[in-house]
Amino acid sequence: MKKLDENTFDPRYINKFASLMTAGNGYLGLRASHEENYVDQTRGMYVAGIYNKATANEPSDLVNLPDMVGMTIEFDGEVFSLLTGEILSYKRQLNLENGELRRDILWKSPAGSRFRLTFQRFAAKNDLHVLATKLTVTSLDKPAQMKIVTGINAQQTNFGRQHLIEEKVRVKEGDLLQGIYKTTESGHTIALAACCTFSANAEIAHASKNRQLLSTIKLELQVDTPSILEKMAVVFTSLDGDLRGESPEVASEAALRSYSVAGYDALLHKSAGQWAQFWKEKRIKVASTRDFDQLAIDFSLYQLEIMTPAHDERFSVGAKGLTGEGYKGHVFWDTEIFITPFHLFTEPEKARKLLRYRYLRLKQAMGKAAANGYEGALFPWESAFTGEEETPEFAAINIKTGKRQKVASALAEHHIVADIAYTVVKYYQNTLDETFMKKEGLELLKETSRFWISRAVEETGQLVIKDVIGPDEYTEHVNNNAFTNYMAWFNVEQALFFMEKYGDHDHQLKERGHEFLNRLYLPKANDHKIIPQDDTFLSKPEIDLSRYKKAQGSQGILMDYSRQEVNEMQILKQADVVMLLYLLPDLFSQDVISENLHYYEEHTIHDSSLSKAIHAIVAARAGDIDKSYEFFQESCLIDLGPNPQSSDEGLHAASLGAIWMAAIFGFANVSIKNQRLSLDPKLPSEWSELAFPIMFQGSRLHIALTHKQAVITKVSGDDVCIELNGTEFLVTNKVEVELQYI
Ligand code: IFM
C-alpha cells in the first residue's frame, strides 16, 4: 500500500503536513507537528466531543488539548532544529497501512557533528486512549551528551483561546507524569499521563512551571550506537464511555502503566492488526495509469476512519475531522451528505451512530425551531456537543468596510434539516433496519417534516419557501431555492410513506403533509432545460469566471467583489442545482441533468471543497467520463495538492468522503433502486480496474469492474438481487458471478 511522503522539510508546508499526517483513531486526533518547536507550527490534539466556550457569547471550540509529543532536543548544548545546521537527508512518511508516522533525518549540527534521528508515533487503533512515540538517535561522529525536555504542555490554546483549568499536575512513582485539567465552561475533565523509558542509562529530573509538567532527560550517546527513548501517553476524559466507574485520573494511571510495560513495537503490532482488518474490509483498489489515484483514495479512507468517533454515538464528525481547529470542530451537513455514505456502504452500524447523534439532539433542534417561530425540528447549521446552534454570529471583519459581517447560515441555511432526513431514508434503504426506522428514523422524519410544513408560506395559490440559503453560499436570502424545495418535498413525502408503513396515526400531520406535497412549488426546467437555482438567479447578470475558476478554493472573487455584489450575479461557490441532481437523480430526465450540469458548471467557481466531486459524480452518471475524471482528479488535490496553506487548519473532511463517493457513486454508479443495489459502471480510460467492497442489506459483496467485465462476489450474508446496467440477477451464496457488460 502507498505511503504519504514528505521528502523535504519546507516550513511553508509545516501546518499543511501537520494536518495531512494526523495520527488518530476516531477518539483522538494528533496533528503531525514536529517534536521540536517551530514558531509558525500549530500543534494540536483533539478528542471527539470535548468542546468548550472560551467566553459565554462565543461558539464552542473543539478544545486543543495539552501537548504530549513536543520535545526540545540538544546535542552538546546545541538545540536540534531543521532551521539550523544542515539537513543531510529528510524523509517523513505516514504509513496508511498501519497508521504509523515516521520521520528519518540525518542532521549536521552547526558545530559539524552528524546525528541520525528517527521519530515514530501512532495512535492505537485497538486501544483508543493510547499515543505511543519512539525516538531513536545515533551520533555518527563522536560521543555526545543529549538532553531532551518533554512532558505535558498545557500552554496550548485554540488560536489564543484558553479552554482548560490546570487542576492538578503530579509525578507519580518518580516516572509517571500526570496532568488533570477541566474545561472552563463545559466542565469536562481531561486526564493525561505520560511516561518515558530509555535504552541507555539516563539522568532524569522533573519540574512543573507555567502549565508545563516536564521531564529533563540527559544521556550520553556513544558513536554509532542507537539510543532509544519511548514515550507512552494516554488520554482519558470524563465523557469516556469506557471508564467502568473509575475517574479519568485513576484510569489514566492504570492504563499508562500497562502500556509502558508492553512497549512501542508490541503496541504498534497490535494496532497494525486492526488496521489490516480495516483495509481488508474497506479498501478500494484501482488499477490506474496514474499512481496518485490509489494514494488519494487510500488517504481518504484512512482519514474517514480516523475522523469518525465510532466508539460513541454522542459525538459526530467535525468539518475538519480531528485534524485541526478550522470551523471550530463543528459538525455540518458534511457529515450526513459526504461522510455517512462511506460508512453506510461499508459498515452501516457507524452510519446508524452518526444518525443517532442527531436523534439525541432532536430536543435542541425542536427548541431552535420554536425559538424561530416554526414547528418540528430545525437542526443547527453548526453543531457541537450540546446540539445548540454553534454558528458564529459574525464572520471576519470586511477589511474594505471595517464592518463585521453577519453569518447568515444559522438563520437561513435550513436545507440541513432535509439533508438529515434524506440520510435517514438512505440508511433504511440500505439496511432495512426496522428497529431504528420505527423509532429514531420515524421521529426524525416526522419532526423534520413538521418543520418544512411550518416553514412554507402561501403565495399566489401555492406554497413557497422564502428567504433561504441553498448549498451555494454565494447566493443568500433567496426564495424557492430549487435544492431546498425539492429536498423538503422528499423529506415530507418520505415521512408520510413511513408513517403509512408503520401505521402512525398522526392524522393532522398526514393531512398537512399531503397538502404540502400537493401545493409546494417545485421549480421546473425552463425552455432551455435549466432548473432555476431560485426565483431570481437566472435573471442576474453573468461575468466571466475563468480567472476565479483557475484559483478555485481560494475565494479570490471576494477580493474583487463584495459579498452583496457576488449575491447579485450568477456566481456559485459550490454545487447547488447539481447537488440536487446528485441526490435526487430520478426526478429529472437525462437531458435535463446534462444541460444543468453544463450550465451550472460554467457558473460555479468551486470555492468550496464540497463541490468538485459532486460535479464528478453527476458527470459520470451522465456519461461524460473524461470530464468526470478531470473533476475527480481535482477533488483529490483539495488536501493533497501543492497549495501550501489550503489545509493548515485541518483537512476538508467532506471532500475526503466525496472521493470515495466519486469512485463508488460516480464511476461504479452504485445506487439503490427499487430496494435493489444497482450498478451502471463506466470507468475512466485511465483505469483498467476498480474493485471495492459494498455492504447492502446485511450482505457483504465484493465488486470488481473492468471496462469489459463485472465480477460480483458475495462474501457473506443472504443472496442479493442486484441490477447491473438494467439487468437483474441474483448473487447467490456460493456462486461467483461474472458478467460481460460491454
Ligand atoms: O458545510 C460546508 C458548506 O457547505 C460550505 N462551507 C464550509 C462548510 C463546512 O465544510
Boltz pocket constraint, residues with backbone or C-beta under 6 A from the ligand:
constraints:
  - pocket:
      binder: B
      contacts: [[A, 319], [A, 327], [A, 332], [A, 333], [A, 334], [A, 471], [A, 473], [A, 608], [A, 610], [A, 654]]
      max_distance: 6.0
